[in-house]
Amino acid sequence: MEGKMRAKPKYLAMGLGGMPKGHPGHVEHNLCRPSFAGTFLQHPQHFSGTGCIVRRNNVIMERQDEKDDDRVSLAEMSLLNKLIRKSLVESSHHVEILQRDPKSPLFSVTTFEKLHLKPELLQGVYGMGFNRPSKIQESALPIMLADPPQNLIAQSQSGTGKTAAFVLAMLSRTDPKKEFPQCLCLSPTFELAVQTGRVVEKMGRFCVNINVNYAVRGNRVPRGTSIREQIIIGTPGTLLDWCFKLKLFNMKKIRVYVLDEADVMIDKQNFLDQSVRIQRALSSDCQLLLFSATFEQPVLKFAQRIIPEPNIISLRREELTLSNIRQYFFECENKEDKFRALCNIYGSITIGQAIIFCQTRYNAKWLYHALRNDGHQVSLLIGELTVEQRADVIQQFRDGKFKVLITTNICARGIDVMQVTIVVNFTLPTTMFRDPDFEAYLHRIGRTGRFGKKGLAFNMVERQNLPLLLEIQNHFKILIQRLDPEDMEALEKIED
C-alpha cells in the first residue's frame, strides 16, 4: 500500500499482536484493567509470604525467603518502563563523549532537519511526536548516521529516546530496493523485542517497501525460507538459530547490528556468548551499536569485547546527584514505631503524592493493611503482579486515584510521577549480602525531586541499623538530618 509498510508474509502474520491466546508467541498488551487492581488490593487472601528478623554484625535485617524476595529481573523492569512511558524524560545531565578519533570534528544537532533525513523518515519522526532531538539523540544521531559508519557504545536511561535513535539509524541505512536482511537488533526478551518492533513500524510507516521480521519464540520459519524483510528484531537464542542453524539470510550482508539493553543481557551468560557469536559472523564494515542503562564494570567489559574502535557516550557519574532532595531520618524501635512516625508525617506535611519503599513483600503488605485500616487511600505494587498489571497500578497512581503507593524495589527505577513530593524508606535498601544497596537508595530517593523540582525523603531506621545509614551518607557525601518523629512543630517547618 502506498506510504505504508508492506503487509507481512503469512508465517510472520502471527508474530506480533495477532497471535491467538494460548499460542506460545502470544502477548497481551491491554493495560486497561482497573478492576484487577481494585480486587487485588481489597482481598487479603491474595497475599502470601512470611518474614522474620535476623541479626548480622549487630544490624537487624528482615529475613527473606525466596517467595518473599521482591527482586525482579532487569528485563521486567525495562519492559515496565516502556509500557508506562508517556513521553521522553527531560534530562539536564551533561553528555560526555569519547570519540574513536579525537581529531575528527564533534557534531551535535538541535533539530532533526540538520540530519538530512529522507522526507519519509522525517515524516515518521514527527508523526511519533518528536519535535526536537533529546539530549542523548543530539550527540548520538550524528555518530550513528555518519558516513562512513561509526561504532557506538552509549549509556542511556529508559525514556531518553535511545530506541527511537537506533531505529532511525537502522531505517536510514536500509535500502528498500534490496529485499534481504540488512539490520539486526538484539533484545534480551520477547516482550522487549516486540516493543522495539512497534517503534520500527511506527517510525517507518511512511517508508515504502521497508519491512520488519521478528526472530522470536512462536514465529517459526521453515528451513529454506528466503527472508525478504530488511530489518530483523529478535532474541539471542532464536536469532542464533536463524543465523546458523536455519541459515535464513546472509550474515555478511548485514549493515547494522544493534545490541539493546546490554545491562539486561549480561544477566545471562548464554546471552553474552550468543551475541558475541553473531557479531563475529558479520562483515568487518558492519556498524555496531550497543546501548545500556548503566555503565557498571561488567557492562563496559562486555561492550569493549564486542564493539571495536567505538565512540562512547555516557552521563558523567557525579551528575547522578541528590542535591535537590532534602533527606531526613527517624530513629525507630520497630515497624509499629515506624508506622506512628509515618502517620505524623501525614498529619504535618502536605503530601502531593508519596511512594513508600519496603525491602520485602511481607512488610509492604503489612504496611498496606495498617494504613488502610487507619483510613488512608493507598495502593500496593509488588512482584506478585504481572508486568502489565503493575503498569495498571502505576497508571492509576499517576492519575491520582491513590495518593500513596507502597512498593518494593520493583518501583525504584525509571518511573516518573511528577506529583511525587515525598519518598519514604520504610526499610533501608540492602543487597542480598545485607550490605547497604547504594544504587537502590539512589533510585528510590530519585522518585521525588523529578525534573528539577524539590523533593523530600524520609528514612526510618532502627537503632541497630544506624551504621547502614552512616555508610550511605559517606558513600554519597551527604548529610541526612535527624528528626524526632514526635516533634510535630519541627515536621511542619520542613515545608517552609
GIGIQUI-V907417 format. One record per residue. N is the residue number from 1. PSI is psi in degrees with one decimal (NA if undefined). D_FIRST is the distance of its C-alpha to the first C-alpha in whole Angstrom. Layout:
n: [N:N]
psi: [PSI:PSI]
d_first: [D_FIRST:D_FIRST]
//
This chain:
n: [1:2:3:4:5:6:7:8:9:10:11:12:13:14:15:16:17:18:19:20:21:22:23:24:25:26:27:28:29:30:31:32:33:34:35:36:37:38:39:40:41:42:43:44:45:46:47:48:49:50:51:52:53:54:55:56:57:58:59:60:61:62:63:64:65:66:67:68:69:70:71:72:73:74:75:76:77:78:79:80:81:82:83:84:85:86:87:88:89:90:91:92:93:94:95:96:97:98:99:100:101:102:103:104:105:106:107:108:109:110:111:112:113:114:115:116:117:118:119:120:121:122:123:124:125:126:127:128:129:130:131:132:133:134:135:136:137:138:139:140:141:142:143:144:145:146:147:148:149:150:151:152:153:154:155:156:157:158:159:160:161:162:163:164:165:166:167:168:169:170:171:172:173:174:175:176:177:178:179:180:181:182:183:184:185:186:187:188:189:190:191:192:193:194:195:196:197:198:199:200:201:202:203:204:205:206:207:208:209:210:211:212:213:214:215:216:217:218:219:220:221:222:223:224:225:226:227:228:229:230:231:232:233:234:235:236:237:238:239:240:241:242:243:244:245:246:247:248:249:250:251:252:253:254:255:256:257:258:259:260:261:262:263:264:265:266:267:268:269:270:271:272:273:274:275:276:277:278:279:280:281:282:283:284:285:286:287:288:289:290:291:292:293:294:295:296:297:298:299:300:301:302:303:304:305:306:307:308:309:310:311:312:313:314:315:316:317:318:319:320:321:322:323:324:325:326:327:328:329:330:331:332:333:334:335:336:337:338:339:340:341:342:343:344:345:346:347:348:349:350:351:352:353:354:355:356:357:358:359:360:361:362:363:364:365:366:367:368:369:370:371:372:373:374:375:376:377:378:379:380:381:382:383:384:385:386:387:388:389:390:391:392:393:394:395:396:397:398:399:400:401:402:403:404:405:406:407:408:409:410:411:412:413:414:415:416:417:418:419:420:421:422:423:424:425:426:427:428:429:430:431:432:433:434:435:436:437:438:439:440:441:442:443:444:445:446:447:448:449:450:451:452:453:454:455:456:457:458:459:460:461:462:463:464:465:466:467:468:469:470:471:472:473:474:475:476:477:478:479:480:481:482:483:484:485:486:487:488:489:490:491:492:493:494:495:496]
psi: [138.6:127.5:5.4:156.4:136.9:146.2:143.5:150.9:165.8:-39.6:-16.8:-18.5:-26.4:6.6:-12.2:120.3:-42.0:5.6:136.2:153.8:140.7:-21.3:141.8:-20.7:0.9:135.9:136.2:134.6:18.9:112.8:-0.4:79.3:58.4:-28.8:-31.8:-50.2:-41.9:-44.7:-44.8:-42.0:-19.1:-6.6:104.2:-22.7:-14.5:-14.6:143.1:173.0:147.8:157.9:152.8:176.0:135.4:162.4:129.7:122.5:42.9:18.7:125.6:131.3:152.0:131.7:132.4:116.0:170.8:-37.1:-28.7:-17.9:123.0:29.6:117.5:163.3:154.0:-32.0:-43.8:-42.0:-42.1:-42.6:-42.3:-43.6:-40.9:-37.6:-34.8:-7.0:124.1:-25.7:172.9:147.1:126.6:115.3:134.7:4.3:143.7:131.0:123.9:129.2:126.0:108.3:148.2:-45.1:101.2:-19.6:-18.0:148.4:146.4:120.2:149.1:155.3:146.5:-8.1:153.5:-26.1:-32.5:-10.9:-7.2:49.4:158.6:144.4:-39.6:-29.9:-42.8:-39.4:-40.6:-38.9:-49.5:-31.9:-23.0:-2.2:7.6:118.9:-33.1:159.5:143.1:175.4:-47.7:-34.8:-35.6:-40.8:-35.5:-39.1:-44.4:-33.4:-46.5:-27.8:5.6:155.5:116.5:159.5:145.9:147.9:153.0:136.0:125.2:133.3:126.7:121.1:165.3:137.4:7.1:-0.3:15.7:-34.6:-46.4:-34.8:-49.7:-26.3:-41.9:-39.3:-43.7:-46.2:-35.6:-33.0:-7.3:131.9:109.6:-18.6:-17.3:111.7:69.0:159.6:131.2:-19.7:134.1:135.9:122.0:123.7:149.3:-23.2:161.0:-48.5:-40.0:-35.4:-41.9:-43.3:-42.9:-42.2:-36.0:-36.6:-42.0:-45.9:-36.9:-48.6:-31.0:13.5:-16.7:-0.3:111.8:132.6:24.8:126.0:161.2:144.1:157.0:112.7:74.7:167.1:142.7:-18.5:83.0:125.0:123.6:144.9:139.5:-6.7:140.5:109.1:124.8:-15.0:142.1:-24.0:124.9:124.9:129.4:176.6:156.2:-49.4:-49.4:-42.4:-35.9:-42.1:-44.7:-38.3:-43.9:-38.1:-50.8:-21.6:58.0:-13.7:167.8:111.9:-28.6:-11.6:-0.3:128.3:-28.7:132.0:116.2:129.1:107.2:151.8:50.6:-33.1:-25.6:-38.6:-41.9:-6.2:-24.6:119.3:-38.6:-29.3:-41.0:-49.9:-40.7:-42.5:-35.2:-41.8:-41.2:-45.0:-38.2:-18.5:-6.0:163.8:158.4:-21.7:10.6:133.8:130.8:126.3:126.6:134.7:141.4:146.5:-25.8:163.3:47.4:163.0:-43.7:-35.2:-47.0:-40.6:-44.0:-44.4:-44.5:-21.7:-34.9:-21.0:105.3:143.9:58.5:155.9:145.3:127.2:129.4:166.5:138.1:130.0:-38.6:-10.8:-8.2:86.3:160.6:22.5:-26.5:14.6:121.4:128.3:137.3:164.3:148.9:136.1:120.7:152.8:-40.6:-175.8:-28.8:-38.6:-40.8:-40.4:-42.1:-40.2:-39.1:-42.0:-34.3:-35.4:-45.0:-42.8:-12.4:-25.9:138.8:117.2:118.3:-74.7:153.5:147.3:128.4:122.8:130.6:156.1:-27.8:160.5:-38.1:-51.4:-37.8:-43.7:-42.5:-46.8:-38.5:-49.1:-39.7:-43.2:-39.9:-42.1:-23.0:3.8:12.0:146.9:105.7:158.2:163.0:131.5:108.0:172.4:-6.0:-16.9:153.0:166.4:-43.2:-37.2:-35.8:-41.1:-37.7:-49.7:-43.7:-40.1:-40.4:-39.1:-43.9:-38.2:-1.5:13.0:-22.8:141.3:-26.0:133.1:121.2:129.2:179.3:-160.9:-8.3:-15.4:10.4:-26.6:132.0:8.9:114.1:119.2:109.4:-28.6:-4.6:117.4:-17.4:136.3:135.0:126.5:95.7:-32.9:140.8:144.7:135.7:158.2:176.6:-17.5:8.1:23.5:160.6:134.2:94.6:-41.2:-42.8:-38.4:-45.6:-45.8:-35.5:-56.3:-31.3:-5.1:-19.2:170.1:28.9:150.3:35.8:-1.1:156.7:144.9:163.3:139.2:131.3:131.9:128.2:115.9:128.9:153.1:-41.5:-17.0:5.6:-32.9:-33.6:-43.2:-38.8:-40.4:-39.6:-42.9:-45.5:-39.0:-45.3:-2.1:51.5:164.3:121.2:113.6:138.3:140.0:147.8:116.6:-17.1:-9.0:86.6:-34.6:-42.7:-38.4:-41.1:-30.8:-17.1:-35.7:-16.6:NA]
d_first: [0:4:6:5:7:6:8:12:14:17:20:18:16:20:20:20:20:20:23:26:29:31:29:30:27:27:27:27:26:28:30:32:35:38:40:40:42:44:45:45:47:50:51:53:53:50:51:53:55:58:59:63:64:65:67:66:69:70:66:65:62:60:60:56:56:53:51:52:51:48:46:43:41:39:36:36:37:34:32:34:33:29:29:32:31:30:30:31:35:37:39:42:43:43:41:43:42:43:42:42:44:46:46:43:42:40:37:36:33:33:30:27:27:29:27:26:22:19:18:14:17:19:17:16:20:21:18:20:23:25:27:29:30:32:35:34:31:33:35:33:30:32:33:30:28:31:31:33:31:34:35:35:37:36:38:36:36:34:32:32:29:29:26:24:26:26:22:22:24:22:18:21:22:19:18:14:16:18:17:20:21:22:23:25:25:28:29:32:31:28:28:28:25:23:24:23:19:19:19:17:14:15:16:13:10:10:11:8:9:12:12:15:18:21:24:26:28:27:24:26:25:27:29:28:24:22:20:17:16:17:19:21:23:26:29:32:33:30:29:32:32:28:30:33:34:31:30:26:26:28:29:30:27:26:26:26:28:28:31:31:33:36:39:37:37:41:42:41:43:41:38:39:40:37:35:38:37:34:35:37:35:33:33:36:34:31:31:32:31:34:34:36:38:41:43:46:48:46:42:44:45:42:40:43:43:39:38:40:41:39:39:40:39:41:43:46:48:51:48:47:50:52:53:52:53:56:58:60:62:64:67:67:69:66:63:65:66:63:62:64:63:60:61:63:60:59:62:62:59:56:53:49:48:49:48:51:51:53:53:53:51:55:56:53:53:57:56:53:56:59:57:55:59:60:58:55:51:50:47:47:44:45:44:44:41:37:35:33:36:38:35:36:39:38:36:39:41:39:39:43:43:46:48:49:47:49:47:48:46:43:43:44:41:38:38:39:40:42:44:46:49:51:51:54:55:56:57:57:54:55:54:55:58:59:59:57:53:53:49:49:51:49:46:48:50:47:45:47:48:44:42:46:47:51:51:54:54:57:58:61:63:66:69:69:65:66:66:62:62:64:62:59:61:62:58:57:60:60:62:62:64:66:66:69:67:69:70:68:69:67:64:64:65:62:59:61]
//
